[in-house]
Amino acid sequence: MAATNRLGCYSDPADHYSHRVRLVLAEKGVSVDILDVEAGQCPVKLAEVNPYASVPTLVDRDLALYEPSVILEYLEERYPHPPLLPVYPVARANTRLLVHRIQRDWCSLADRILDQRTAEPERAQARKELRESLTGVSPIFAEKPYFMSDEISLVDCCLLPILWRLPRLGIELPRAAKPLLDYMERSFAREAFQASLSAVERNMR
């Protein structure tokens, strides 16, 4: 990667945190080498640049970043167009807070469901909570094309990988969640979203 000065991204093709990074890269049209790393595996080069050997890891010449939120912020600053954060500080702060809430309220439940070490009763409870929470927030998606925004943002890039995985999570949204289902259909059809999908992810639906 360093020899060609191309951006490289170590990515688990099944992981929603890796997916959000790939989605941001696709939305910004960044040329990048996606280096698939299956769960439990660690290429030597990844271990050399990341002391935790975790994915996603972004490598830009001599820089290696391996925390998803840090990677997204870096990509937003390194490739400012099209912007995925609002211009004004208050709006930017609110967007970051929404990302935090998605992580805390929904990603944590998805992680619990996907973790095979989690006992089935606990996974079932997490499924119930996630389904009810998404259904409850669905009316918000009737107001604007994206999550509380007229333009796609980092919020959507963190949420959509979770929504894409609902069948894998064992969650089917009810008809009452139609605004959210419509948002999903629109967003999944975006060229950038389709480009962000790994072969593994395409088989999830």
Secondary structure, DSSP 8 states (H G I E B T S, - for coil): -TTTT-EEEEE-TT-HHHHHHHHHHHHTT--EEEEE--TT---HHHHHH-TT--SSEEEETTEEE--HHHHHHHHHHHS-SS-SS-SSHHHHHHHHHHHHHHIIIIIHHHHHHH-TTS-HHHHHHHHHHHHHHHHHHGGGGGTSSBTTBSS--HHHHHHHHHHHTHHHHT----GGGHHHHHHHHHHHTSHHHHHH--HHHHTT-
